[in-house]
């Protein structure tokens, strides 16, 4: 897939100098934005040091990245993420060391938002490393998604429920609107967010500083990123931010995947889109953001089955949840069919939290049945690493179990009163394999 890209930066309408920096390395397919902070032009120094230190550290690991691009079996995605994380840490150490040498630059720091595109052919993958409140936007299927989390005081207050986004302008915290909770170089090390995801033909990205996204209309952004010549897009976005007030320095790096400028993307039946579509429709994941859904998609392995192929049998230990991506699955107790499940249905999720054996036998019915498989180990890893996602998923899980418990209780009550024969209660327990 062809990549095209362009960038623009501007001082804005109120600042006296530009503390933003960006870097594009065409050969590495590396894109960076850094928004510096600190008096006496120290912010400009911090952001400049950061983008070059990060680029150099990644360049020094280009052999690993090149092996990943040719689908080398020995290179895993986590290794690429480690390269990016170590690169940001190297930049953090370099900025901090400079500040210790030059007294007037003490306390200087910068945001650092990095996108590396690796892989080859139609199998591209994006790798993000992020500190601060700059952002990466993804425009896909005419929808806009933010792939980074703002490390800012305002976002932290919103996340903790202290205020909502509509209250920010009228809150007593407004004076701290630009305060960040993490920055590169203020201390000798920093916590780095990392994230990886599949890239699809037609994806559009924008890396930008907060002086840019303060003026973004997210509904209009997919069209803005797709229309016209690529070199004109960041210029138009910068002009729009200045027209809106230009309260800060403004930087935008825009990337298009695919030669066409159309907003039409890969078909929905492509594997990545289909996985996300099915996961999003599940009640268990209904509270997750797009980024959180992508994390679930990353741990969901694809299992392809032939007609009448057994998935598991009653009495076997279970450690996985299954989601029907296409085709159909029969759940049976002995010779009796309990349920037939089609696309979007899921079964076996109790295995994620319970080590009991399977109570039913699951068999693929249609030819070319495809399932997503999430193992208990991978599920626990997500819960440990992503506590906010864990709360959302476990809350949904409890709601589902509560609904099923009430239904089963009603069925049993009806059976005891002779209104029903109790045969349906097994169907309500089918997801508890």
N, C-alpha and C positions, 0 to 999 in steps of 0.2 A: 504494500500500500504506500502510495506517495504521500510525503509530508510536505506541506507548505506552511510558512510561518512569517510573521513580521512583528515588530515591536515599536513602541513609541513611549517617550517619557517627557514630562513637562514640569516646570517649577510650580505651576498653579497660579492663583491670583493673589495669594496672601503671604506666601513664604518669600524669604530673601535669597535662598539658595536651595538647590535640589539635593536632598539626602537620599533619594531613591537610586538604586542601581539595578540593572538587569544584565543577563548574559545569555547568549545563545551559542551553543557549540553544535554546528551542523553535523559533523562527523560522529560525535558522541550521541547525537539526538538528545541533547541536554538543554533544559530551559530553567532559568532561575530569576527570581525577583527578590530584592532585599530592600527594606524600608528602614533607614538608619535613624538613630535618635541620640541626642547628646549636644551640648553647647559647643560653641567655637568650631563649627563645621565638623565636629567629631562624628556626627551621624553619617555624614558623607564618607568619612574615612572608614568607619565600621562596616558600612554596606559594601564598599569597594573591596576591602580586605576579604569579606565573607564570600562574595561571589567568585573571586579568583581562587581562594583557598579551597572552596568546595569543588570548583571545576578541576583544579590540579589534583586533588585527592581522588576524584572519580577517574580522571585520565590515567592515573597511576594504576588503576585496577581495570583498565580497558580490556586486558586479555580475558578476564573473567566474563565481562559483559559481552565480548565478541563470541565467546564459547556459548553463552546463553542464546545469542542471536542465531547460531547455527543449530540450535536445539540439542546442545550437548547434554547427554543424560546425567552427567555428574554435577551439573550446576542447578541449584534449587533457587526458587524465588526469594527465600529468606536470605540467601547469600548476597543477592543484589540489594536488598533492603539494608543489610548490614553495611555494605559499601557506602550507601547514601548516609546512613546514620553516623558512621565514623567520619565521613567527609564534613558533616555539619559540626561534629564535635571538634574536629581539627580546626575549623574556622572559628569556633567559639574560643578555643585556646589561643589562637593567633590574635584575635581582637582583644581579648583580655590581657594578653602579654603586652600588646602595644599600649594599652591604657595604663599599665603599671609603669612603663618607661616614660610616658609623656603625661605629666601631672594634670595638665588642662583637659585631658581626654578621659580622666577617671570616670567610670560609670557609663561610658558610651556602649551602645549595643545596636542590634539590628534584628529585624525579622529575617527569616530565610525560608523561602518556599521553592522547592525543587521538584521538577518533573523530568524523569528519565524515561524515554521510550525505547524498549528493547524487544528482541524477537526478530523474526524475519517473515517475508511474504505476507500472507493474510493472518498470521498469528502474532500480533503485536500485543505487548503488555506494558501497562503504565506503572511506574514506581514513583511514589511521592515521599519526600521527607519534608517536614514542616515544623517551624517554630515561629510563634508570634501571631499577628493578625492580618497578614497578607493572605490571599486566597487562591485556590484553584477552582475554576468553574468548568463543568462539563455540560455541553449542550448535546443532547441525544434524543432522537425521536421528537423533536420540537419541544422538549422539556429541559429545564435548567436544574442542575444539581450542583451543590457546593461540596467538594470532596475534601475539604479541610475544616478543622474546628478552630475558631478564633480563640487564641490564648489572650483574652482581654478581660478586664475587670467587669465590663458590662455583660459580656457573654457568661461569665461565671455567675453573676447575680441572677441572670435569666435562668441558667441551668439549675440553680439551686432553688428556684421558685420565689426569689425575693422581689422580683418585678418582672413584668412582661415587656416585650420589645416596644409596645406602644407607649409605655410609661417612661422610656429612657429620657426623652427630651424634657419632660416635666419633673424628673426625679432630682433629689438633692445630689445624686451621684453624677449629674451631667458634666460637672467640671472635670471628672476623671474619665470622660468618654474615650479618650485616646490612650488610656493607660493599659499597658500589656502586662500579663502575668508571667510570661516567659520571653526571653530575648537571648540572642546569640551574643556572647562577649561580656555581658554584665558580670557574670561569674565565669570561672574557668571551665565549667561544664554546664550542660543544659539537657533537659528531657526532650527527646525528639519524637514526634509522631511520625510513624511510617505506615504506608498503605500501598497495596498493589491490586490491580484490576485488569480485566480484559479490555482491549481497545477494539472498537468496531469500525468498519468503513463508514465514513460520514460523520464520525465524532468531531466535535469542535471544542477546543479548550481555550481558556483565558486564565493566565496567571496575572495577578494585579495587586497593587498596594491599596490600602484603605482609602486613599485619596481618589481612587477610581471607583471602587464598588459602592461608595457612599451615594453615587448618582446613578446607579444601575437600575433599570427596570428589568427584573428577572424574567418576566413574561416575554419581553421584547428581545432579550439577549440572544436566544437561538437564531432568530432571523438576522440580527445585527452581525453575528459572527459568520453567517453563511453568505451574506449578500456582497456582491462586488469583488473587486480585486483584493487579494489578501493584504497587500501592502497599504491599502487605504483604510482597512478596518480599524486598527489601533489608533490611527490618527483621528478618525471620526469619533471614536469613543473618548479620546482625550479632549477633543473639542467640545463634546457634549458635557463632560465633567466640568470643564471651565465655564461653559454657559450656565451650568447649574450653581456655580459659586466658586469652584476651585479652591476650597478651603485648605488644601494640603497639596503636597507634591503628587503627581499623577503618573502612574506607570501601568502599561498593559502589554503583555506578550500573548499573541494569538497564534494558535496552531490548528490547522485543518488536516484531517486524515482522509485521504482519497483525493483524486484529481478534480472531481466535480465540486462546484460551489453550491449545489442543490442541498436543501435540508432533508431530502429523502435519504433515509438510512437503510442499512441492511434489513432484509425481511424479518418479520417477527419470528418466523420459524427457525431462524439461526439459533444455534445451541445456547449461546450466551444470553440472548434476549429472552428465549423461552424459559430458561432457568429462572431469570429474574422475574418474569411475568408470573410464573407458577408460584414462586416463593412469596411474592407480594400479595397474591390472592389468598394465602393461607391465614387463618385466624391467629395462629401461633406467632406469626411475624407481622401482624397488621400494624403494630405501633413503631416498627423500625423505620429509620430514615433510609434513603437510597444507599448511602454509604454503608450503613449497617447491613442492609440486604446483600450488598456486594460481598461483605465479609462472610456472610452465611453461604453465599454462592461459591466462594473460594474453597470452603471445606466440604461442599456437597459433591461427591464423586458420582460420575455417570455409570450406570450399570445397564447393559443391553442384554435382553433375554429373548429366547426363541419361544414359540408357542408351546405350552405345557411344561415349560421348564420350572422346576421348583425353586422358590426363593428361600424359604425355610419351612421346617415342619414342626408340628406340635411336639413339645417336650424338649426342643433344642434351647440352649441358652441364647439370649439375645443381647446384642450390644449396639444395635443400629435402628434408626428410624428411616422409613422409606416413603418417597413421594412419587406419585405416578406422573411422569413427564409426558408420555404418550403411550397408546395401547391400553390394556386393561389387566386387572389382577383379580383372581378369585381367592377369597378367604373361605376356608372350609373347616368344619369340625367333623372328623371322620369322613363319611361320604356325603354329609349334608353341607350344602352351600350356605354360608352365613351372609356373604355380601359379595358383590362384584363392583370393583372400584375403577373409575375412569380418570382421565387427566385432571390433575389438581388435588385428587384425594390422597390422603396419607394414612399410614398404618405403622404400628410398632413403636410409636413414640414413647410409650412407657419404659422402653428399654433404655432411654436416655437418663432416667432417674431411678430405675428399679432393675435389680439383677435377677428377677424371676425368669422362669423359662417361658417359651412361647406357648400359648394356649390354643392357637389355630395354625393351620397349614396355609401358606401363601404360594400361589402358582400363577405364572404369567399365562394369560388366556390368548391374546392376539399375537400374531407374529410381529417381531420388531418392537416389543414392549420395552420402553426405556424408563428407568427409575433413577431418582436422585437418592443417594445414600449418605446419611449423616451419622457418624459413629459417636458413641458416648465419649470417647477420649477427646475427639475434636470439639464436641459440644462443650465439655468441661473447660477446655483450653480457652474457648471464646468467652465463657462466663468469667474465668479468672482474669483475662486480659481486658475485657470490656464490661465493667460493672454496670454502666448505664444501659447497655444493650441487654445484659443479663436480667435486670429488673423488668424491662419491657417484655422479654420473652417469658420469664417465669410468671409474671402477672397474667399474661394471655393464657399460659398453660393452666394456671389455677382456674381461670374463668371457664375454659373448655371442660376441665374435669368437673367443675361445679355444675355446669349444664347437664353433663352426662349422668352425674350422680342423681340430680333431681328427676331426670327422665327415667332412670332405672328404678328409683324409689316409687314413682308413679306407676310404672309397669308392674312392679311387685305388688303394690297396693291393689291394683285392678285384678291381678291374678288371684290374690287371696280372697277377693270378693266374688270370684267366679266369673268376672266379666271377660277375662282373657285367659289364655292357656299358658302364658309365660314364655312362649317360644320366641317372642321378639326381644326378650331381655338380652339374649346372647348377641343380637345385632348391635345393641347399644354398647356392648363391651368389646366389640371387635377391634377398637383402636387401642385396647389395653394389652395387646399381645406382648 
